[in-house]
Amino acid sequence: MNHTVEKSWLEELKKRVEFQEKSRLKMIEIRENFRFHFEKTTSFMKKVKLLSAATVPQLIEELSKLNLSKFVEEMASGIIETKLKLSDIPKVTELCLAVSAKYPNFSEQMAGEFKKVLPVKKSDKITNVAKLRVDIIFLAELCLCGVFNEREGLQVLGAVLSYLIQTDKVEFVNYGLLATVSRAVGYQVANIVPIPMGDDAETISVKEDELPTSSALSNDQKKTIRELFKSYYESLYSKTEKVCSARNKAMKRVKRQERSRGDAADEEKTKFNELQAELDTLRKMVNLSKAVELGCAVGIEMKPLKEEASDDEEDEAANLEMGRRLAEGAIKLWNDEETKAFYEDLIDLRQMVPKDLYKDSEQRTLSKAKMAERIEDIDVENINEAGAVDAKRTSMPRMDSEKETTPEDTHLQMLLKEAVDSSEERGVNKWQKFVLDLDHLVSKYSTDKAAEYFVSNLNNKGCRKRLVKLMIDPPPTRIDVVPFYARLIATLENVMPDLTTEIVTHLLEKFRGFLQQKQSSAAVAIKVESKMVCVMMIAELMKFGVVSRAEGLSCLRQLVYDLRGHSVEMTATFMESGGLYLYRHTESHAKMKRLLEVVKAKRDRMKDQRQAMLIDNAYFTCLPPEDSKEERLRLKLDEEDTPMKRFIRHIVLDINESNVDIFLKCIRRLDWSDPEISDYAIRYLSSTWLLPIENLQHVASAIAGLCNLPHLQWIGMAVIDSTIETIRISLENPGIFNQWAHSAAVYLAELYSFELCDEDLILKILYQLISYPEPENSWKDLHRIRMVCAVLEIVREFFSKGQARLKMRFFLSYFHRYYYTKKDAWDQEALEQLSNPERTENGAMPDVQTCM
């Protein structure tokens, strides 16, 4: 059938139909391609969610053929949500590298997904430990391979490791997870070289510089992560040590009760079983595979634990032996009957004072002071390693405020001023009288009278409060009254238990505060004398039974643990006051014996001679050496030797820090009006070469005590004249009396330190030592230089200001000239001998500093 149509219409129709057919066919093809691409994309995403090492190569191949720019977030989520195995991580990392190379925003999406699934906040909870372990190692692997930029992945890794370690230092439930992470990627992220596990592991020796290193993390970043792992392991090991130590103590108590009673108390058994169960749990971490794995993984050699409690039968045997010796009278708890009466014979104020005067204060309203009660709980096993003497930190320097005090600020005047300002007019005079009496306590009788006076006239709340303040802060310059203060407190305990409780509590708090202070200006500003008085008061109260022996041992243990700085003076003071009491008491003997062994070991490492001398004196106060009469050279006894002469030799030559006060009393009681006795005593008081040089200061102290009495002041002048004569004789006869002269010079310096001679005499002797004519070729004799240095070491602090400082500067100029004259002569002679070796057997000479 033919149609007649317009030519233009036909042409337009052909064009439209042709275009429409082409478009339809093209859309059909596009739909087919889209359907195919969609099916491929869907299949790819399904494979991502079922990711494994086997499917990674195929996924990487398909990735290059697909456009997944709109599915980047879904890919990141699928990879993170997949439950991977540790063996899958390398292959999955390759896939992530391929995706990140094609789609730059992939790393950002991965970081965001890791933040969603990893615990980084305290409120986050761990639900699947196995997946968390894989995720952390996977995250570290991606950081090391460069999938993330410098900060994206590292921030997440650091946050999750910090969370796992910082939130798990009590229960330690994450130790296995952290061990696996450290062994897998510890070297790459923290430079941790794991230790081989087991003896059957195949090992190889390799140098540190031969190990491959990763540059993904800086050295500081690696150090931070390494410290995190090590801090976690140290916390785990520290807790195990504490539980093991507590278990050991509980075992000791159970064993002791079983030996003494036949069976232990149910309470002790229950506590021991609980500690044993906790220790067994920690053993699974520490001694079995897991914590050994943790220690090996973080590169730390495991220290052995003291898992078995050491039996204390030796301690009990030592205590029993001490008890036997005390019972037999071989030794005594107290040095003499007078001392025993002072500490044991306390008056009962309730029988001396009407009850109406103390009925209000007799009732206890405060709980007893918290202190250690059982000596067996004091651990003296592990104090020798810690707190070792450090050469960088020796004795604390004393501030100017420690060296000088003004009368306006004395302790006594402050107390009197406080009494006048704060008390009512009625009791002012009584309180002032009481305080003045305290400042003059010299005997047991006067102390008991002071206690009776306080109960009778000042037993009110205000005065008791002021007395507490006075007792916890005694005058630092009056250390001699501390034993009487302690007796006063012990006497008042029966009628004022709250007062004693407050005093003991404040003293122990003050003591612990001294120990907690750091090396700062505030700590240094506190006088060492104040600290010494505090520990002496605790020791004295311990001897009266107000402070328990267990607490006394605990205080001494804390001092010995960190034996440096002011702790040295505090330790020496405590040992001199209460060390002998603790050593000779049957309950504390074994513990005190071990503490003394630690003190002796730490003393050997001390570099400060003054501190070493303090510890030596305190040590020998507790453990007196054998009779020195057979160990020292004595003058030959003549036919006219009498008991009085032997007594004089004893009280002079055997004097030391512990008995100086007793011997001073004996010296005072000599018949100084008898020329024979006085001459003999002066002779030995001036024979300084017969005494150890460290005891010369005690002899000087005794002479200063004698000179305080007007009728004995001539003794000081006689001893000084004899000492100067000894120095003069040695200068006139060089090389013969050098030892005598050296001890005499030290002795003269000690006498000056006790104000028995003036600075002009000291300077005159110093000038005499360097200016007195010497024989020819005396360049080898350096004895005078050593004498000058010995004197200057003692007196230098007294020439630090004013005219004395100027005079000392002038002398030091001459002394330097004298020294360099000797040195030049020595060096010249040494050069001559070097040029002519036949003049000497060795062919060379040491320098002058070496010989000095």
GIDAJO-V578231 format. One record per residue. N is the residue number from 0. RES is the residue in three letters. BURIAL is I if it has 16 or more other ideal C-beta (glycine too) atoms within 10 Angstrom, else O. Layout:
n res burial
N RES BURIAL
N RES BURIAL
This chain:
n res burial
0 MET O
1 ASN O
2 HIS O
3 THR O
4 VAL O
5 GLU O
6 LYS O
7 SER O
8 TRP O
9 LEU O
10 GLU O
11 GLU O
12 LEU O
13 LYS O
14 LYS O
15 ARG O
16 VAL O
17 GLU O
18 PHE O
19 GLN O
20 GLU O
21 LYS O
22 SER O
23 ARG O
24 LEU O
25 LYS O
26 MET O
27 ILE O
28 GLU O
29 ILE O
30 ARG O
31 GLU O
32 ASN O
33 PHE O
34 ARG O
35 PHE O
36 HIS O
37 PHE O
38 GLU O
39 LYS O
40 THR I
41 THR O
42 SER O
43 PHE I
44 MET I
45 LYS O
46 LYS I
47 VAL I
48 LYS O
49 LEU O
50 LEU I
51 SER O
52 ALA I
53 ALA O
54 THR I
55 VAL I
56 PRO O
57 GLN O
58 LEU I
59 ILE O
60 GLU O
61 GLU O
62 LEU I
63 SER O
64 LYS O
65 LEU I
66 ASN O
67 LEU I
68 SER O
69 LYS O
70 PHE I
71 VAL I
72 GLU O
73 GLU O
74 MET I
75 ALA I
76 SER I
77 GLY I
78 ILE I
79 ILE I
80 GLU O
81 THR I
82 LYS O
83 LEU I
84 LYS O
85 LEU O
86 SER O
87 ASP I
88 ILE I
89 PRO O
90 LYS I
91 VAL I
92 THR I
93 GLU O
94 LEU I
95 CYS I
96 LEU I
97 ALA I
98 VAL I
99 SER I
100 ALA O
101 LYS O
102 TYR I
103 PRO O
104 ASN O
105 PHE I
106 SER I
107 GLU I
108 GLN I
109 MET I
110 ALA I
111 GLY O
112 GLU I
113 PHE I
114 LYS O
115 LYS O
116 VAL I
117 LEU I
118 PRO I
119 VAL I
120 LYS O
121 LYS O
122 SER O
123 ASP O
124 LYS O
125 ILE I
126 THR O
127 ASN O
128 VAL O
129 ALA O
130 LYS I
131 LEU I
132 ARG I
133 VAL I
134 ASP I
135 ILE I
136 ILE I
137 PHE I
138 LEU I
139 ALA I
140 GLU I
141 LEU I
142 CYS I
143 LEU I
144 CYS I
145 GLY O
146 VAL I
147 PHE I
148 ASN O
149 GLU O
150 ARG O
151 GLU I
152 GLY I
153 LEU I
154 GLN O
155 VAL I
156 LEU I
157 GLY I
158 ALA I
159 VAL I
160 LEU I
161 SER O
162 TYR I
163 LEU I
164 ILE I
165 GLN O
166 THR I
167 ASP I
168 LYS O
169 VAL O
170 GLU O
171 PHE I
172 VAL O
173 ASN I
174 TYR I
175 GLY I
176 LEU I
177 LEU I
178 ALA I
179 THR I
180 VAL I
181 SER I
182 ARG I
183 ALA I
184 VAL I
185 GLY I
186 TYR I
187 GLN I
188 VAL I
189 ALA I
190 ASN I
191 ILE I
192 VAL O
193 PRO I
194 ILE I
195 PRO O
196 MET O
197 GLY O
198 ASP O
199 ASP O
200 ALA O
201 GLU O
202 THR O
203 ILE O
204 SER O
205 VAL O
206 LYS O
207 GLU O
208 ASP O
209 GLU O
210 LEU O
211 PRO O
212 THR O
213 SER O
214 SER O
215 ALA I
216 LEU I
217 SER O
218 ASN O
219 ASP O
220 GLN I
221 LYS I
222 LYS O
223 THR I
224 ILE I
225 ARG I
226 GLU O
227 LEU I
228 PHE I
229 LYS I
230 SER O
231 TYR I
232 TYR I
233 GLU O
234 SER O
235 LEU I
236 TYR I
237 SER O
238 LYS I
239 THR I
240 GLU I
241 LYS O
242 VAL I
243 CYS I
244 SER I
245 ALA I
246 ARG I
247 ASN I
248 LYS I
249 ALA I
250 MET I
251 LYS I
252 ARG I
253 VAL I
254 LYS I
255 ARG I
256 GLN O
257 GLU O
258 ARG O
259 SER O
260 ARG O
261 GLY O
262 ASP O
263 ALA I
264 ALA O
265 ASP O
266 GLU O
267 GLU I
268 LYS I
269 THR O
270 LYS I
271 PHE I
272 ASN O
273 GLU O
274 LEU I
275 GLN O
276 ALA O
277 GLU I
278 LEU I
279 ASP O
280 THR O
281 LEU I
282 ARG I
283 LYS O
284 MET I
285 VAL I
286 ASN I
287 LEU O
288 SER O
289 LYS I
290 ALA I
291 VAL I
292 GLU I
293 LEU I
294 GLY I
295 CYS I
296 ALA I
297 VAL I
298 GLY I
299 ILE I
300 GLU O
301 MET O
302 LYS O
303 PRO O
304 LEU I
305 LYS O
306 GLU O
307 GLU O
308 ALA I
309 SER O
310 ASP O
311 ASP I
312 GLU O
313 GLU O
314 ASP I
315 GLU O
316 ALA O
317 ALA I
318 ASN I
319 LEU O
320 GLU O
321 MET I
322 GLY O
323 ARG O
324 ARG O
325 LEU I
326 ALA O
327 GLU O
328 GLY O
329 ALA O
330 ILE O
331 LYS O
332 LEU I
333 TRP I
334 ASN O
335 ASP O
336 GLU O
337 GLU O
338 THR O
339 LYS O
340 ALA O
341 PHE I
342 TYR I
343 GLU O
344 ASP O
345 LEU I
346 ILE I
347 ASP O
348 LEU I
349 ARG O
350 GLN O
351 MET O
352 VAL I
353 PRO O
354 LYS O
355 ASP O
356 LEU O
357 TYR I
358 LYS O
359 ASP O
360 SER I
361 GLU O
362 GLN O
363 ARG O
364 THR O
365 LEU O
366 SER O
367 LYS O
368 ALA I
369 LYS O
370 MET I
371 ALA I
372 GLU O
373 ARG O
374 ILE I
375 GLU O
376 ASP O
377 ILE I
378 ASP O
379 VAL I
380 GLU O
381 ASN O
382 ILE I
383 ASN I
384 GLU O
385 ALA O
386 GLY I
387 ALA O
388 VAL I
389 ASP O
390 ALA O
391 LYS O
392 ARG O
393 THR I
394 SER I
395 MET I
396 PRO O
397 ARG O
398 MET O
399 ASP O
400 SER O
401 GLU I
402 LYS O
403 GLU O
404 THR O
405 THR O
406 PRO O
407 GLU O
408 ASP O
409 THR O
410 HIS I
411 LEU O
412 GLN O
413 MET O
414 LEU I
415 LEU I
416 LYS O
417 GLU O
418 ALA I
419 VAL O
420 ASP O
421 SER O
422 SER I
423 GLU O
424 GLU O
425 ARG O
426 GLY I
427 VAL O
428 ASN O
429 LYS I
430 TRP I
431 GLN O
432 LYS O
433 PHE I
434 VAL I
435 LEU O
436 ASP O
437 LEU I
438 ASP O
439 HIS O
440 LEU I
441 VAL O
442 SER O
443 LYS I
444 TYR O
445 SER O
446 THR I
447 ASP I
448 LYS O
449 ALA I
450 ALA I
451 GLU I
452 TYR O
453 PHE I
454 VAL I
455 SER O
456 ASN O
457 LEU I
458 ASN I
459 ASN O
460 LYS O
461 GLY O
462 CYS I
463 ARG I
464 LYS O
465 ARG I
466 LEU I
467 VAL I
468 LYS O
469 LEU I
470 MET I
471 ILE I
472 ASP I
473 PRO I
474 PRO I
475 PRO I
476 THR O
477 ARG I
478 ILE I
479 ASP O
480 VAL I
481 VAL I
482 PRO I
483 PHE I
484 TYR I
485 ALA I
486 ARG I
487 LEU I
488 ILE I
489 ALA I
490 THR I
491 LEU I
492 GLU I
493 ASN I
494 VAL I
495 MET I
496 PRO I
497 ASP I
498 LEU I
499 THR I
500 THR I
501 GLU I
502 ILE I
503 VAL I
504 THR I
505 HIS I
506 LEU I
507 LEU I
508 GLU O
509 LYS I
510 PHE I
511 ARG O
512 GLY O
513 PHE I
514 LEU O
515 GLN O
516 GLN O
517 LYS O
518 GLN O
519 SER O
520 SER O
521 ALA O
522 ALA O
523 VAL I
524 ALA O
525 ILE I
526 LYS I
527 VAL I
528 GLU I
529 SER I
530 LYS I
531 MET I
532 VAL I
533 CYS I
534 VAL I
535 MET I
536 MET I
537 ILE I
538 ALA I
539 GLU I
540 LEU I
541 MET I
542 LYS I
543 PHE I
544 GLY O
545 VAL I
546 VAL I
547 SER I
548 ARG I
549 ALA I
550 GLU I
551 GLY I
552 LEU I
553 SER I
554 CYS I
555 LEU I
556 ARG I
557 GLN I
558 LEU I
559 VAL I
560 TYR I
561 ASP I
562 LEU I
563 ARG I
564 GLY I
565 HIS I
566 SER I
567 VAL I
568 GLU I
569 MET I
570 THR I
571 ALA I
572 THR I
573 PHE I
574 MET I
575 GLU I
576 SER I
577 GLY I
578 GLY I
579 LEU I
580 TYR I
581 LEU I
582 TYR I
583 ARG I
584 HIS I
585 THR I
586 GLU I
587 SER I
588 HIS I
589 ALA I
590 LYS I
591 MET I
592 LYS I
593 ARG I
594 LEU I
595 LEU I
596 GLU O
597 VAL I
598 VAL I
599 LYS O
600 ALA O
601 LYS I
602 ARG I
603 ASP O
604 ARG O
605 MET I
606 LYS O
607 ASP O
608 GLN O
609 ARG O
610 GLN I
611 ALA I
612 MET I
613 LEU I
614 ILE I
615 ASP I
616 ASN I
617 ALA I
618 TYR I
619 PHE O
620 THR I
621 CYS I
622 LEU O
623 PRO O
624 PRO O
625 GLU O
626 ASP O
627 SER O
628 LYS O
629 GLU O
630 GLU O
631 ARG O
632 LEU O
633 ARG O
634 LEU O
635 LYS O
636 LEU O
637 ASP O
638 GLU O
639 GLU O
640 ASP O
641 THR O
642 PRO O
643 MET O
644 LYS I
645 ARG O
646 PHE O
647 ILE I
648 ARG I
649 HIS O
650 ILE I
651 VAL I
652 LEU I
653 ASP O
654 ILE I
655 ASN I
656 GLU I
657 SER I
658 ASN I
659 VAL I
660 ASP O
661 ILE O
662 PHE I
663 LEU I
664 LYS O
665 CYS I
666 ILE I
667 ARG O
668 ARG O
669 LEU I
670 ASP O
671 TRP I
672 SER O
673 ASP O
674 PRO O
675 GLU O
676 ILE I
677 SER I
678 ASP O
679 TYR I
680 ALA I
681 ILE I
682 ARG O
683 TYR I
684 LEU I
685 SER I
686 SER I
687 THR I
688 TRP I
689 LEU I
690 LEU I
691 PRO O
692 ILE O
693 GLU O
694 ASN I
695 LEU I
696 GLN I
697 HIS I
698 VAL I
699 ALA I
700 SER I
701 ALA I
702 ILE I
703 ALA I
704 GLY I
705 LEU I
706 CYS I
707 ASN O
708 LEU O
709 PRO O
710 HIS O
711 LEU I
712 GLN O
713 TRP O
714 ILE I
715 GLY I
716 MET O
717 ALA I
718 VAL I
719 ILE I
720 ASP O
721 SER I
722 THR I
723 ILE I
724 GLU O
725 THR I
726 ILE I
727 ARG O
728 ILE O
729 SER I
730 LEU I
731 GLU O
732 ASN O
733 PRO I
734 GLY O
735 ILE O
736 PHE I
737 ASN I
738 GLN O
739 TRP I
740 ALA I
741 HIS I
742 SER I
743 ALA I
744 ALA I
745 VAL I
746 TYR I
747 LEU I
748 ALA I
749 GLU I
750 LEU I
751 TYR I
752 SER I
753 PHE I
754 GLU O
755 LEU I
756 CYS I
757 ASP O
758 GLU O
759 ASP O
760 LEU O
761 ILE I
762 LEU I
763 LYS O
764 ILE I
765 LEU I
766 TYR O
767 GLN O
768 LEU I
769 ILE I
770 SER O
771 TYR O
772 PRO O
773 GLU O
774 PRO O
775 GLU O
776 ASN O
777 SER O
778 TRP I
779 LYS O
780 ASP O
781 LEU I
782 HIS I
783 ARG I
784 ILE I
785 ARG O
786 MET I
787 VAL I
788 CYS O
789 ALA I
790 VAL I
791 LEU I
792 GLU O
793 ILE I
794 VAL I
795 ARG O
796 GLU O
797 PHE I
798 PHE I
799 SER O
800 LYS O
801 GLY O
802 GLN O
803 ALA I
804 ARG O
805 LEU O
806 LYS I
807 MET I
808 ARG O
809 PHE O
810 PHE I
811 LEU O
812 SER O
813 TYR O
814 PHE I
815 HIS O
816 ARG O
817 TYR I
818 TYR I
819 TYR O
820 THR O
821 LYS I
822 LYS I
823 ASP O
824 ALA O
825 TRP I
826 ASP O
827 GLN O
828 GLU I
829 ALA I
830 LEU O
831 GLU O
832 GLN I
833 LEU O
834 SER O
835 ASN O
836 PRO O
837 GLU O
838 ARG O
839 THR O
840 GLU O
841 ASN O
842 GLY O
843 ALA O
844 MET I
845 PRO O
846 ASP O
847 VAL I
848 GLN O
849 THR O
850 CYS O
851 MET O
